[in-house]
Amino acid sequence: MPSKYEVKPVFVDVTSATRLRMQAVRRHDTAPEMAVRRLLHAMGYRFRLHRKDLPGSPDIVLPGHRKIILVHGCFWHGHERCKRAKSPTKNMETWRIKIEANQMRDAKNVVALRELGWGVLIVWECEVRDQEQLANRLRDFLLVR
């Protein structure tokens, strides 16, 4: 029986050069994710990474706090009103479909995680630049029970 959160995969029609660039984008251990992890560690928090037993294999899991932090790239996850999320001019419809599918998958995973009793925070790539503000946001999220 299909899950109520099921999202069908989207196959993007792109050139082979574009496909190679897309494949070069890392799924784990990206610069924004590493920055968030370093900050959490410096704040004294310990965490687990990419737990496959949780919906969407979340980036950072703090089991003792029942909290999850998802670090999203602005382009790939369609961060609204962000200059890093500007759509490419070629194959605009293809990219729109791809990014919307990512957003639907993200929403499905967040709902599933919250239904399992996890607190979820999304940190966007563009938010990582201001480390002080990010530290405050992380602290506020982790201190709420």
N, C-alpha and C positions, 0 to 999 in steps of 0.2 A: 504494500500500500504506500503510495507516495506521501511524503511529508507535507504538512500544510505550508511549510516554508520553502518548498522545492523551487529552485530557479534553474531554468534550462540553460546550458552553456551557449555562449555566443561565439560564433566563429567569424573572425574579422577578416575581410578581404583586403589585404595589403600587399605591397610589393615585397620581393624577397629581401631587399635592403632594409626596408622598414621592419620586417619580421626579425631580422638579425639584431637590429637596435632594440626591439622590444624584448628579445630573449636575453639581451645583455643586462637588462634591469634586474637588480637583485630582488628576491622575494623576502629574504631574511637578512639581518645584520646591515641594513641600510644606514647611511650617515645619520638621518634623523632618529632612527630607532636606537642606534648606539649612543647618541647624545642623551636621549631620555634615560637609557639604562645607566650611563655613567652618573647622571644627576641623581637618580634614585639610589644608587649604591653609595654615593657621597652623603646622601641624607640618612644613611643607615638602614635602608630597606633591602631585603633579600627577596628574590623572586625566581620564578621558573619561566622558561622560554618556550613558546610555540607548542603548548600542550595539545597533542593530537586527540585527546579524549574529550576536548571541549569544542563546541561548534565554532568553525572557522579557524581553528588552531591559533588562538590569540597570541599577539606579539609578546606581551608581558603579563604574567599571572602572579598575583600575590595571594597564595592560598590562605595564609593566616588571617588576612584581612577580607577575604572573599571579594577581591577587587581585580579588575582586568583593565589593562591599558592597551588600546589599539593605536598604533602610530600609522597614520595615513599619509601617503603622498598626495599632494594637492591635485596634480594632474590626473593620476590614475583613479582617484576616488571622487573626482568632481567637486572640489571645494568651491562652494558658491562665493562669488565676489572676491576671488583671489586671482591675482595676476599670474600666478604659477599654474593655474588651471585653464589657461586660454586654449581653446580648441584649435587644432591644426587647420590650415586653410584647404589642404587636400583631403579628400575622402571624409568630409565633415560628417556626413550621415553615418558612415561606418564607425567613426570615433564616438559619435553621440550614442550609438547603440551599445558599443563596448563599455563606455563609462556608465551609462544607465544600468547596464547589467551588473557592473561592479557595485553600484550604489544599492541596487536591489539585494544583492548578496550580503552586503554589509548590514543593511537594515534587518534582514532575516536573521543573521548571526547575532546581532545585538539583542533582538527580541528573544531569541532562544536562550542566550546567556542570562538575561534578566529573569526569564521564567525559571531558570535553574538556581536563582538566588544570588547571582553575581552582580556587583556594581560595575558599571562600564564607563570608562572615560576615553574619549577620542581626542588624540593629540594630532594636530595637523602639522605637516612639514614646515609651513611658514611660521608656526608658533615656536619652533625650537630655537630660533635666533635669539629671542629675548629670554635668556636663561633664568634671570631673576623672576620674571613674571611666570615662567613655566614652573619654577620651583614652588612658588606660592600656589599655583593651580593644583599641582600634584599633592602638595601638603594638605590643602583644603579637601581634596577628594579622598585622600587616604585617612584623614582623621575623622571623617563622618562615618558613623556606624549605622 
